[in-house]
């Protein structure tokens, strides 16, 4: 038996086709697995977003709790957008290509990092 990585210069057409087929099947299986995981993860994120929204209804207008819940909601929404991209890659979803304000995105990521990284860490841009 010849393994795909061990074929020398005397490759037969049948062996090359078999290796290409095996690689394609592995890629398809990986895409299917990633799609299933992304779908399940997105369901969990929807529960997080829903519960954060319910908490926001109970939180006071300008309280630390409200700010934390808004950060949770924002982070979960961003994770959901990444999950949507993974689903699109796996063939289970639709990829939405659009222009974005890069400065706004960087500020949002910095705000997320600031709330989750130790105060001893210094960031420089």
The 8 nearest C-alpha neighbors of each residue, nearest first, counted from 0:
[[1, 2, 3, 14, 5, 6, 17, 4],
 [0, 2, 6, 3, 5, 14, 4, 10],
 [1, 3, 5, 4, 0, 6, 18, 14],
 [4, 2, 18, 5, 6, 1, 15, 14],
 [3, 5, 2, 6, 1, 7, 18, 15],
 [6, 4, 2, 3, 7, 1, 10, 8],
 [5, 7, 4, 3, 10, 1, 2, 8],
 [8, 6, 9, 10, 5, 4, 3, 1],
 [7, 9, 10, 6, 11, 5, 15, 12],
 [8, 10, 7, 11, 6, 12, 14, 15],
 [11, 9, 8, 6, 7, 12, 14, 15],
 [10, 12, 14, 13, 15, 9, 16, 6],
 [11, 13, 15, 14, 16, 10, 17, 9],
 [12, 14, 16, 11, 15, 17, 10, 18],
 [13, 15, 17, 11, 16, 12, 18, 10],
 [16, 14, 12, 18, 17, 13, 19, 11],
 [15, 17, 19, 13, 18, 14, 20, 12],
 [18, 16, 14, 20, 15, 19, 13, 21],
 [19, 17, 21, 15, 20, 16, 3, 22],
 [20, 18, 16, 22, 21, 17, 23, 15],
 [19, 21, 23, 17, 18, 22, 16, 24],
 [22, 20, 18, 24, 23, 19, 17, 25],
 [23, 21, 25, 19, 24, 20, 26, 18],
 [22, 24, 20, 26, 25, 21, 27, 19],
 [23, 25, 27, 21, 22, 26, 28, 20],
 [26, 24, 22, 28, 27, 23, 29, 21],
 [27, 25, 23, 29, 24, 28, 30, 22],
 [26, 28, 24, 30, 25, 29, 23, 31],
 [29, 27, 31, 25, 30, 26, 24, 32],
 [30, 28, 32, 26, 31, 27, 33, 25],
 [31, 29, 89, 27, 33, 28, 32, 34],
 [30, 32, 28, 34, 29, 33, 27, 89],
 [31, 33, 29, 35, 34, 30, 28, 36],
 [34, 32, 30, 36, 35, 31, 37, 29],
 [33, 35, 37, 31, 86, 89, 32, 36],
 [36, 34, 38, 32, 37, 33, 31, 39],
 [35, 37, 33, 39, 38, 34, 40, 32],
 [36, 38, 40, 34, 35, 39, 82, 33],
 [37, 39, 35, 41, 36, 40, 34, 42],
 [40, 38, 42, 36, 41, 37, 35, 43],
 [41, 39, 37, 43, 42, 38, 36, 44],
 [40, 42, 44, 38, 43, 39, 79, 37],
 [41, 43, 39, 45, 40, 44, 38, 46],
 [44, 42, 40, 46, 41, 45, 47, 39],
 [45, 43, 47, 41, 46, 42, 75, 48],
 [44, 46, 48, 42, 47, 43, 49, 41],
 [45, 47, 49, 43, 44, 48, 50, 42],
 [48, 46, 44, 50, 45, 49, 51, 43],
 [49, 47, 45, 51, 72, 46, 50, 44],
 [50, 48, 46, 52, 47, 51, 45, 53],
 [49, 51, 53, 47, 52, 48, 46, 54],
 [52, 50, 54, 48, 53, 49, 68, 72],
 [53, 51, 55, 49, 50, 54, 48, 56],
 [52, 54, 50, 56, 55, 51, 49, 57],
 [55, 53, 51, 57, 56, 52, 58, 50],
 [56, 54, 58, 52, 57, 53, 65, 51],
 [55, 57, 53, 54, 58, 52, 59, 51],
 [58, 56, 54, 55, 59, 53, 65, 52],
 [59, 57, 55, 65, 56, 54, 64, 60],
 [58, 60, 62, 61, 57, 65, 64, 55],
 [59, 61, 62, 58, 65, 55, 57, 56],
 [62, 60, 59, 65, 63, 66, 58, 64],
 [61, 63, 65, 64, 59, 60, 66, 58],
 [62, 64, 66, 65, 67, 61, 68, 59],
 [65, 63, 67, 62, 66, 68, 58, 59],
 [64, 66, 68, 62, 67, 58, 63, 55],
 [65, 67, 69, 63, 64, 68, 70, 62],
 [68, 66, 70, 64, 69, 65, 71, 63],
 [67, 69, 71, 65, 70, 66, 51, 72],
 [68, 70, 72, 66, 67, 71, 73, 65],
 [71, 69, 73, 67, 68, 72, 74, 66],
 [72, 70, 68, 74, 69, 73, 75, 67],
 [71, 73, 69, 75, 48, 70, 74, 51],
 [72, 74, 70, 76, 71, 75, 69, 77],
 [75, 73, 77, 71, 76, 72, 70, 78],
 [74, 76, 78, 72, 77, 73, 44, 79],
 [75, 77, 79, 73, 74, 78, 72, 80],
 [78, 76, 80, 74, 79, 75, 73, 81],
 [79, 77, 75, 81, 80, 76, 82, 74],
 [78, 80, 82, 76, 77, 81, 41, 75],
 [79, 81, 83, 77, 82, 78, 76, 84],
 [82, 80, 84, 78, 83, 79, 85, 77],
 [81, 83, 79, 85, 84, 80, 37, 78],
 [84, 82, 80, 86, 81, 85, 79, 87],
 [83, 85, 87, 81, 82, 86, 94, 88],
 [86, 84, 82, 88, 87, 83, 89, 81],
 [85, 87, 92, 83, 91, 89, 34, 84],
 [86, 88, 92, 93, 84, 90, 94, 85],
 [89, 87, 85, 86, 90, 84, 30, 91],
 [88, 90, 30, 86, 34, 87, 91, 31],
 [89, 91, 87, 88, 92, 86, 34, 30],
 [92, 90, 86, 87, 89, 34, 93, 88],
 [93, 91, 87, 86, 90, 83, 94, 89],
 [92, 94, 87, 95, 91, 86, 83, 84],
 [95, 93, 87, 84, 96, 92, 83, 88],
 [94, 96, 97, 93, 84, 87, 83, 92],
 [97, 95, 94, 98, 99, 93, 84, 87],
 [98, 96, 95, 99, 94, 100, 101, 84],
 [97, 99, 100, 96, 101, 95, 104, 103],
 [100, 98, 101, 97, 104, 103, 102, 96],
 [99, 101, 103, 102, 104, 98, 105, 97],
 [100, 102, 104, 103, 99, 105, 106, 98],
 [103, 101, 105, 104, 100, 106, 107, 99],
 [104, 102, 106, 100, 101, 105, 107, 99],
 [103, 105, 101, 107, 102, 106, 108, 100],
 [104, 106, 108, 102, 107, 103, 109, 101],
 [107, 105, 109, 103, 104, 108, 110, 102],
 [108, 106, 104, 110, 105, 109, 103, 111],
 [107, 109, 111, 105, 110, 106, 112, 104],
 [110, 108, 112, 106, 111, 107, 113, 105],
 [111, 109, 113, 107, 108, 112, 106, 114],
 [110, 112, 108, 109, 114, 113, 107, 115],
 [113, 111, 109, 115, 114, 110, 116, 108],
 [114, 112, 110, 111, 115, 116, 109, 118],
 [113, 115, 111, 112, 116, 110, 117, 70],
 [114, 116, 112, 113, 111, 117, 110, 118],
 [117, 115, 113, 112, 114, 118, 120, 119],
 [118, 116, 119, 120, 115, 113, 114, 121],
 [117, 119, 120, 116, 121, 113, 114, 115],
 [120, 118, 117, 121, 116, 122, 113, 115],
 [121, 119, 118, 117, 122, 116, 113, 123],
 [122, 120, 119, 123, 118, 117, 116, 113],
 [121, 123, 120, 124, 113, 109, 112, 119],
 [124, 122, 121, 120, 109, 113, 112, 105],
 [123, 122, 121, 109, 105, 106, 102, 108]]
